Amino acid sequence: MYKTQAEALEFLQGFLDQVSETPDDREVVLCVPFTILSTLSRNLHGSRIQVGAQNVHWEPAGAYTGEISAPMLTELNVRYVVVGHSERRQYFGETDATVNLRLKAAQQYGLTPILCVGETKQQRDAGQAEAVIATQLEKDLVDVDQQKLVIAYEPIWAIGTGDTCEAGEANRIIGMIRSKLSNPRVTIQYGGSVKPNNVDEIMAQPEIDGALVGGASLEPQDFSRIVNYH
């Protein structure tokens, strides 16, 4: 929940020039608050940067005050949507059942969902990380098309804490996630305190296809350095 429309435009001014030389095989997606979607959609039209939303409701319309539907997003040329982010699960009552509904609704209307999975500190300390994530995947992906899907592994204990999951461990968990999928070619990202000073090591891991970036995406210099990882 960052940036007004004016602040978003200021961000773009500082960001676009710095990604003009980014390799073509790297996809850049800005997943922004609902109030900024139309502004970004207009200003990024024709550019290489895609626009994503941070949530989507499972019904196309209805008495769901405060929610946003997939048709409302696609009208704004939104291509991606984050589903099941740990903060939605932690603070707003998101469950694996509602995550599954949102995933299917997104795909039904042509959006590519970015499914977030990950364990808490308590679950990791108890040796339950793999079991927790496997259960999330099993429940979240019922009747979901794995050809039109991105998955982000975000260890909840590493989000916003500055406590990054060690790159080799993130690679191991993402390999485990891949082994649970019917489509092993799904793009799987790592998310959790990704920063300019650790992105190169993270992206050097063979199982990690990308990064879901939080706080470090708020500054054009930091985010462009992450996009332009070596």
GIBELPE-V964706 format. One record per helix or strand of 3 or more residues. SS is the DSSP state (A for helix, B for strand). FROM is the first residue (numbers start at 1). TO is the last residue. If there is no record, write none. Layout:
# GIBELPE-V964706
ss = <SS:SS>
from = <FROM:FROM>
to = <TO:TO>
This chain:
# GIBELPE-V964706
ss = <A:B:A:B:A:B:A:A:B:A:A:B:A:A:B:A:A:A>
from = <5:28:34:49:70:80:86:96:112:121:129:149:156:167:187:199:215:220>
to = <19:32:43:53:74:83:91:108:117:125:140:153:158:179:190:203:217:227>
